[in-house]
């Protein structure tokens, strides 16, 4: 997997995990809120129904209160009270019932077949003793009880909320109730609505998460495409620059060979031909040919020097023979000879022979840096410091020139090709390349991890004293 794909994955994966966590948290909170809301609605509804039932029971108590309070306890008086309660119905399923405190049914307007039956041991489908619960609540001073009972209008068992009180004077339990199937239906509708809302919320979160991930992916793709285009443009520019540099180097070598070495060889050839013709015409006058041959030898020496100069420009022999520091000293001497620059080369630390590619890279960086200083910096003094440390070798080039805008130079694909080449050369060797510039001057630092050469280093001879170069 490529680095950009990993970065995109690292951007998308936390977002997806975060959205998934948010979805789970929202679902949990919404479910808990729906349950809490359901409990509150159910409690409030049951409380209101309980108050309503208590008012109904109080109304029934007030209807039979004159007969109870009369002190009579005969059968006619009780029958009159039962008839009065039987007439007090409300709605299709609202009625009053009577039991004695031993569980025998005394009156039931909707289910007359129960009258006279002992229902003390009657159980609902869940096994609860229905009548005993009602009598216990009545003896405790009255209260509400939830139980299962057959609904008269549908002849089906339905949840019911009853409210009962005791009539101690006649050993009665008086009560009424309201069926809760409509309450259960309302609560199921609330649950269904809450579940629908939760699903819609989760769907919205999913849509938002999908859009967010797509936006991040699209942004990453756009950035990737943009970076690829920029990289391709820089690569094309670099390729053109490499080709151009090769052609410039070939043209330079051609000019030097043609204008220097070639002409010197031609002149030597002409001098030798003149000496040959003289000897042919006057063999006895050999002494007069000696100056001509001396001139030819001098010109051959010039040819050899020119060949050495061209070879040094291609790769200095001192870099292979005496090491990096000596090559930097020689480079400084050559650049000082043809300019007004004052170049100081220093060395610190315990010298060690570097690997060929490392020594070459540091030398080329110094060469490029000094060339740029000479051409563009308008500097008077340059300091080149080579430092050998325990685990790295550092080259520092500092000048007192006018400086330049580093960020602008690096962002312009048409400029700074040489600096980018140096940076890439260091990166290829696992090194670091730091460049800083201001109106007070420019500072270049190239650092490479120490990797010794496979060849054992030869002891370098003492360098010749150079007044312009100091060694620390």
C-alpha positions as CSV (number, residue, x, y, z in Angstrom):
1,X,0.0,0.0,0.0
2,X,1.4,3.4,-1.0
3,X,2.0,6.1,1.6
4,X,-0.8,8.4,0.3
5,X,-3.2,5.5,0.5
6,X,-2.1,4.8,4.0
7,X,-2.6,8.5,4.9
8,X,-6.1,8.5,3.3
9,X,-6.9,5.3,5.2
10,X,-5.7,6.9,8.4
11,X,-8.0,9.9,7.7
12,X,-11.1,7.8,6.7
13,X,-10.8,5.0,9.3
14,X,-11.0,7.3,12.4
15,X,-13.9,9.2,10.8
16,X,-15.8,5.9,10.2
17,X,-15.0,4.6,13.7
18,X,-16.1,7.9,15.2
19,X,-19.3,8.0,13.2
20,X,-20.0,4.4,14.1
21,X,-19.4,5.2,17.8
22,X,-21.7,8.2,17.5
23,X,-24.4,6.1,15.9
24,X,-24.2,3.5,18.7
25,X,-24.2,6.2,21.4
26,X,-27.2,8.0,19.7
27,X,-29.1,4.7,19.4
28,X,-28.4,3.8,23.0
29,X,-29.4,7.2,24.3
30,X,-32.5,7.3,22.0
31,X,-33.6,3.8,23.2
32,X,-33.1,4.8,26.8
33,X,-35.0,8.0,26.3
34,X,-37.8,6.2,24.6
35,X,-38.0,3.7,27.5
36,X,-38.0,6.5,30.0
37,X,-40.6,8.4,28.1
38,X,-42.8,5.2,27.9
39,X,-42.4,4.7,31.6
40,X,-43.4,8.3,32.3
41,X,-46.4,8.1,30.0
42,X,-47.5,4.8,31.5
43,X,-47.1,6.1,35.1
44,X,-48.9,9.3,34.4
45,X,-51.7,7.5,32.6
46,X,-52.1,4.9,35.3
47,X,-52.0,7.6,38.0
48,X,-54.8,9.6,36.2
49,X,-56.8,6.4,35.8
50,X,-56.3,5.5,39.5
51,X,-57.6,8.9,40.5
52,X,-60.5,8.5,38.2
53,X,-61.4,5.1,39.7
54,X,-61.0,6.4,43.2
55,X,-63.5,9.1,42.4
56,X,-65.9,6.5,41.0
57,X,-65.6,4.4,44.1
58,X,-66.1,7.4,46.3
59,X,-69.3,8.1,44.3
60,X,-70.5,4.6,44.8
61,X,-69.7,4.8,48.6
62,X,-71.7,8.0,48.8
63,X,-74.6,6.3,47.0
64,X,-74.9,3.5,49.6
65,X,-73.7,5.5,52.6
66,X,-77.2,6.3,53.9
67,X,-78.1,2.6,54.0
68,X,-74.8,1.6,55.5
69,X,-74.9,4.4,58.1
70,X,-78.5,3.6,59.0
71,X,-77.3,0.8,61.2
72,X,-79.6,-1.8,59.5
73,X,-77.9,-5.0,58.3
74,X,-80.9,-7.0,57.0
75,X,-81.1,-8.6,53.6
76,X,-83.5,-6.1,52.2
77,X,-81.2,-3.2,53.0
78,X,-78.2,-5.0,51.5
79,X,-80.3,-5.9,48.4
80,X,-81.3,-2.3,47.9
81,X,-77.7,-1.2,48.2
82,X,-76.6,-3.8,45.6
83,X,-79.3,-2.7,43.2
84,X,-78.2,0.9,43.6
85,X,-74.6,-0.1,42.8
86,X,-75.7,-2.2,39.8
87,X,-77.3,0.9,38.3
88,X,-74.1,2.9,38.7
89,X,-72.4,1.9,35.4
90,X,-70.3,4.1,33.1
91,X,-69.6,3.1,29.5
92,X,-69.8,-0.4,28.0
93,X,-67.2,-1.8,30.4
94,X,-67.5,0.4,33.5
95,X,-69.3,-1.2,36.4
96,X,-69.0,-1.8,40.2
97,X,-68.6,-5.2,41.8
98,X,-69.1,-6.6,45.3
99,X,-67.4,-9.4,47.2
100,X,-67.4,-10.4,50.8
101,X,-64.1,-10.4,52.5
102,X,-63.9,-14.2,52.2
103,X,-63.8,-14.1,48.3
104,X,-67.5,-14.9,47.5
105,X,-69.0,-12.8,44.7
106,X,-72.1,-10.8,45.8
107,X,-72.8,-8.7,42.7
108,X,-71.4,-8.5,39.2
109,X,-73.6,-6.6,36.7
110,X,-71.7,-7.8,33.6
111,X,-71.1,-11.4,34.7
112,X,-74.1,-12.5,36.7
113,X,-73.0,-16.1,36.5
114,X,-70.3,-15.3,39.0
115,X,-72.7,-14.2,41.7
116,X,-72.6,-16.5,44.7
117,X,-69.3,-18.3,43.6
118,X,-66.4,-18.5,46.0
119,X,-63.5,-17.1,44.0
120,X,-60.9,-17.0,46.8
121,X,-58.6,-19.4,44.9
122,X,-59.1,-17.9,41.5
123,X,-55.9,-17.4,39.5
124,X,-55.1,-15.4,36.3
125,X,-53.0,-16.9,33.4
126,X,-49.8,-15.8,35.2
127,X,-50.8,-17.7,38.4
128,X,-51.6,-14.6,40.5
129,X,-54.5,-14.9,43.1
130,X,-56.7,-12.1,41.7
131,X,-59.4,-11.9,44.4
132,X,-57.0,-12.3,47.3
133,X,-55.0,-9.4,45.9
134,X,-58.1,-7.2,45.7
135,X,-59.3,-8.1,49.2
136,X,-55.8,-7.5,50.6
137,X,-55.8,-4.0,49.1
138,X,-59.3,-3.3,50.4
139,X,-58.3,-4.4,53.9
140,X,-55.2,-2.2,53.8
141,X,-57.4,0.9,53.5
142,X,-58.2,0.8,49.8
143,X,-56.0,1.0,46.7
144,X,-55.4,0.1,43.1
145,X,-54.5,-3.4,41.8
146,X,-53.4,-4.5,38.3
147,X,-54.7,-7.9,37.2
148,X,-56.1,-9.9,34.2
149,X,-59.9,-10.1,33.7
150,X,-62.3,-11.1,31.0
151,X,-63.5,-8.0,29.2
152,X,-67.3,-8.1,28.8
153,X,-67.4,-6.4,25.4
154,X,-64.9,-8.8,23.8
155,X,-65.0,-11.8,26.1
156,X,-61.2,-11.8,26.0
157,X,-58.7,-11.5,28.8
158,X,-57.4,-8.0,29.1
159,X,-55.2,-6.1,31.5
160,X,-57.3,-4.2,34.1
161,X,-56.7,-1.6,36.8
162,X,-59.0,-2.0,39.7
163,X,-59.6,0.2,42.7
164,X,-61.2,-1.4,45.8
165,X,-62.3,-0.3,49.3
166,X,-63.7,-2.2,52.2
167,X,-67.2,-1.8,53.7
168,X,-66.4,-3.2,57.2
169,X,-70.0,-2.7,58.5
170,X,-71.3,-5.2,56.0
171,X,-68.1,-7.3,55.5
172,X,-68.0,-6.2,51.9
173,X,-65.3,-5.3,49.3
174,X,-66.5,-2.6,46.9
175,X,-64.6,-1.9,43.7
176,X,-64.5,-0.9,40.1
177,X,-62.0,-1.1,37.3
178,X,-60.9,0.1,33.9
179,X,-59.4,-2.1,31.2
180,X,-55.9,-1.2,30.0
181,X,-55.9,-2.7,26.6
182,X,-56.3,0.7,25.0
183,X,-53.4,1.9,27.2
184,X,-51.2,-1.0,26.0
185,X,-52.2,-0.1,22.4
186,X,-51.2,3.5,22.9
187,X,-47.9,2.5,24.5
188,X,-47.2,0.1,21.6
189,X,-47.8,3.0,19.2
190,X,-45.4,5.1,21.2
191,X,-42.8,2.3,21.0
192,X,-43.3,1.9,17.3
193,X,-43.0,5.6,16.8
194,X,-39.8,5.8,18.9
195,X,-38.3,2.9,16.9
196,X,-39.2,4.6,13.7
197,X,-37.6,7.8,14.9
198,X,-34.5,5.9,16.0
199,X,-34.2,4.2,12.5
200,X,-34.6,7.5,10.8
201,X,-31.9,9.1,13.0
202,X,-29.6,6.2,12.3
203,X,-30.3,6.6,8.6
204,X,-29.4,10.3,8.8
205,X,-26.2,9.5,10.7
206,X,-25.4,6.9,8.0
207,X,-26.0,9.4,5.2
208,X,-23.9,12.1,7.0
209,X,-21.1,9.6,7.6
210,X,-21.2,8.4,4.0
211,X,-21.1,12.0,2.7
212,X,-18.3,12.8,5.1
213,X,-16.2,9.8,4.1
214,X,-16.9,10.6,0.4
215,X,-15.8,14.2,0.9
216,X,-12.6,13.1,2.8
217,X,-11.9,10.5,0.1
218,X,-12.6,13.0,-2.7
219,X,-10.3,15.6,-1.0
220,X,-7.6,12.9,-0.6
221,X,-8.0,11.9,-4.2
222,X,-7.9,15.5,-5.4
223,X,-4.8,16.1,-3.3
224,X,-3.3,12.9,-4.6
225,X,-4.0,13.9,-8.2
226,X,-2.7,17.4,-7.6
227,X,0.5,16.1,-6.0
228,X,0.9,13.6,-8.7
229,X,0.6,16.3,-11.3
230,X,3.0,18.5,-9.5
231,X,5.4,15.6,-9.0
232,X,5.1,14.7,-12.7
233,X,5.8,18.4,-13.7
234,X,8.9,18.4,-11.4
235,X,10.0,15.1,-12.8
236,X,9.6,16.3,-16.4
237,X,11.4,19.5,-15.5
238,X,14.2,17.5,-13.8
239,X,14.5,15.2,-16.7
240,X,14.8,18.2,-19.1
241,X,17.3,19.7,-16.7
242,X,19.3,16.5,-16.6
243,X,19.4,16.3,-20.4
244,X,20.2,20.0,-20.6
245,X,23.0,19.6,-18.1
246,X,24.4,16.7,-20.0
247,X,24.3,18.7,-23.3
248,X,25.9,21.7,-21.5
249,X,28.6,19.5,-20.1
250,X,29.2,17.9,-23.5
251,X,29.4,21.3,-25.1
252,X,31.8,22.6,-22.5
253,X,34.1,19.5,-22.9
254,X,33.9,20.0,-26.7
255,X,34.9,23.7,-26.4
256,X,37.7,22.9,-24.0
257,X,39.0,20.1,-26.2
258,X,38.6,22.1,-29.4
259,X,39.8,25.5,-28.1
260,X,42.5,24.3,-25.7
261,X,43.9,20.8,-26.2
262,X,43.2,20.6,-29.9
263,X,44.9,23.9,-30.8
264,X,47.8,23.1,-28.6
265,X,48.3,19.7,-30.2
266,X,48.0,21.4,-33.7
267,X,50.6,23.9,-32.7
268,X,52.9,21.2,-31.4
269,X,52.4,19.3,-34.7
270,X,53.3,22.4,-36.7
271,X,56.4,23.0,-34.6
272,X,57.5,19.4,-35.0
273,X,56.9,19.6,-38.7
274,X,59.0,22.8,-38.9
275,X,61.8,21.1,-37.0
276,X,61.6,18.1,-39.3
277,X,61.8,20.3,-42.4
278,X,64.8,22.1,-41.0
279,X,66.7,18.9,-40.3
280,X,65.9,17.7,-43.8
281,X,67.2,20.9,-45.4
282,X,70.2,21.4,-43.2
283,X,71.1,18.2,-41.3
284,X,74.3,19.8,-40.1
285,X,72.5,22.6,-38.3
286,X,71.0,20.5,-35.5
287,X,71.8,23.1,-32.9
288,X,69.3,25.5,-34.5
289,X,66.5,22.9,-34.1
290,X,66.9,22.6,-30.3
291,X,64.9,25.8,-29.5
292,X,62.0,24.6,-31.7
293,X,61.9,21.3,-30.0
294,X,62.0,23.0,-26.6
295,X,59.0,25.1,-27.7
296,X,57.2,21.9,-28.6
297,X,58.0,20.3,-25.2
298,X,56.6,23.4,-23.5
299,X,53.4,23.2,-25.5
300,X,53.1,19.5,-24.7
301,X,53.4,20.4,-21.0
302,X,50.5,22.9,-21.6
303,X,48.5,20.1,-23.2
304,X,49.1,17.8,-20.2
305,X,48.1,20.6,-17.8
306,X,44.9,21.2,-19.7
307,X,44.1,17.5,-19.7
308,X,44.6,17.4,-16.0
309,X,42.4,20.4,-15.5
310,X,39.5,18.9,-17.5
311,X,39.9,15.6,-15.6
312,X,39.8,17.4,-12.3
313,X,36.7,19.2,-13.2
314,X,35.0,15.9,-14.1
315,X,36.2,14.3,-10.8
316,X,39.1,15.6,-8.7
317,X,41.8,13.0,-8.2
318,X,42.4,14.4,-4.8
319,X,39.0,13.1,-3.7
320,X,40.2,9.6,-4.3
321,X,43.8,10.1,-3.3
322,X,43.8,12.4,-0.3
323,X,40.2,12.5,0.8
324,X,37.3,15.0,1.0
325,X,39.1,17.7,3.0
326,X,42.0,18.0,0.6
327,X,39.6,18.1,-2.3
328,X,37.6,20.9,-0.7
329,X,40.9,22.8,-0.1
330,X,41.8,22.4,-3.8
331,X,38.3,23.5,-4.8
332,X,38.6,26.6,-2.6
333,X,42.0,27.5,-4.1
334,X,40.8,27.2,-7.7
335,X,37.7,29.3,-7.0
336,X,39.7,32.0,-5.2
337,X,42.1,32.2,-8.1
338,X,39.4,33.4,-10.5
339,X,37.3,35.5,-8.2
340,X,37.3,38.0,-5.3
341,X,35.8,35.5,-2.9
342,X,37.6,34.8,0.4
343,X,37.0,31.1,1.1
344,X,38.0,29.5,4.4
345,X,37.9,25.7,4.7
346,X,38.0,24.2,8.2
347,X,37.9,20.6,9.6
348,X,36.9,19.4,13.1
349,X,36.7,16.0,14.7
350,X,38.6,12.8,14.0
351,X,38.9,12.5,10.2
352,X,37.7,9.2,8.7
353,X,37.6,8.0,5.1
354,X,34.0,8.1,3.9
355,X,32.3,5.8,1.4
356,X,32.8,6.9,-2.2
357,X,29.2,8.0,-2.8
358,X,29.1,10.0,0.5
359,X,32.4,11.8,-0.2
360,X,31.3,12.5,-3.8
361,X,27.9,13.8,-2.6
362,X,29.4,16.2,-0.1
363,X,32.0,17.4,-2.6
364,X,29.4,18.1,-5.2
365,X,27.2,19.9,-2.7
366,X,30.2,22.2,-1.7
367,X,31.0,22.7,-5.4
368,X,27.4,23.6,-6.3
369,X,27.1,25.9,-3.2
370,X,30.3,27.8,-4.0
371,X,29.3,28.1,-7.6
372,X,25.9,29.6,-6.6
373,X,27.6,32.0,-4.1
374,X,30.0,33.2,-6.8
375,X,27.2,33.7,-9.3
376,X,24.3,35.0,-7.3
377,X,25.1,35.9,-3.6
378,X,27.3,39.0,-4.1
379,X,29.3,37.7,-1.1
380,X,32.8,38.5,0.0
381,X,33.5,35.7,2.5
382,X,32.5,32.0,2.5
383,X,33.1,29.5,5.3
384,X,33.2,25.8,4.5
385,X,33.2,23.6,7.6
386,X,33.7,19.9,7.5
387,X,32.9,18.2,10.9
388,X,33.5,14.5,11.6
389,X,31.2,13.4,14.5
390,X,30.6,10.0,16.2
391,X,27.7,9.0,14.0
392,X,27.5,11.5,11.2
393,X,29.5,13.8,9.0
394,X,28.3,17.4,8.5
395,X,29.2,19.9,5.8
396,X,28.3,23.5,6.4
397,X,28.7,26.3,3.9
398,X,28.0,29.8,5.1
399,X,28.3,33.1,3.2
400,X,27.7,36.8,3.9
401,X,25.8,37.5,0.7
402,X,22.4,39.1,0.1
403,X,20.4,35.9,0.6
404,X,17.1,34.8,-1.2
405,X,13.6,33.5,-0.5
406,X,14.0,29.8,0.1
407,X,10.3,28.9,0.1
408,X,9.6,30.8,-3.1
409,X,12.6,29.2,-4.8
410,X,11.5,25.7,-3.8
411,X,7.9,26.2,-4.9
412,X,8.9,27.5,-8.3
413,X,9.3,24.5,-10.7
414,X,11.3,26.7,-13.1
415,X,13.9,27.7,-10.5
416,X,16.0,26.0,-7.9
417,X,16.6,22.8,-9.9
418,X,20.2,22.5,-8.6
419,X,19.1,22.8,-5.0
420,X,16.4,20.2,-5.5
421,X,19.0,17.9,-7.1
422,X,21.2,18.3,-4.0
423,X,18.3,17.6,-1.7
424,X,17.4,14.5,-3.6
425,X,21.0,13.4,-3.6
426,X,21.2,13.6,0.2
427,X,17.8,11.9,0.6
428,X,19.0,9.0,-1.5
429,X,21.9,8.5,1.0
430,X,19.6,8.8,4.0
431,X,21.0,12.2,4.8
432,X,19.6,15.6,5.7
433,X,19.7,18.8,3.8
434,X,18.9,22.1,5.5
435,X,19.0,25.5,3.8
436,X,18.2,28.8,5.4
437,X,18.7,32.3,4.0
438,X,18.2,35.9,5.1
439,X,19.5,39.3,4.0
440,X,22.5,38.7,6.3
441,X,23.6,35.6,4.3
442,X,22.8,32.0,3.5
443,X,23.6,28.8,5.5
444,X,23.6,25.3,4.0
445,X,24.0,22.2,6.1
446,X,24.3,18.7,4.7
447,X,24.5,15.8,7.1
448,X,25.2,12.1,6.3
449,X,25.3,9.1,8.6
450,X,28.8,7.9,8.9
451,X,29.5,4.9,6.6
452,X,33.1,4.1,6.2
453,X,34.8,3.2,3.0
454,X,35.5,-0.5,2.3
455,X,39.1,0.5,1.4
456,X,41.5,1.1,4.3
457,X,42.4,4.8,4.3
458,X,46.0,5.8,3.4
459,X,47.7,8.3,5.7
460,X,47.4,11.6,3.9
461,X,50.5,13.7,3.5
462,X,50.7,17.1,5.2
463,X,48.8,19.6,3.1
464,X,50.8,22.5,1.6
465,X,50.3,25.7,3.5
466,X,47.7,28.0,1.8
467,X,47.3,31.5,3.2
468,X,43.7,31.7,2.2
469,X,42.7,28.3,3.8
470,X,42.8,27.6,7.5
471,X,42.6,24.1,9.1
472,X,41.3,23.6,12.7
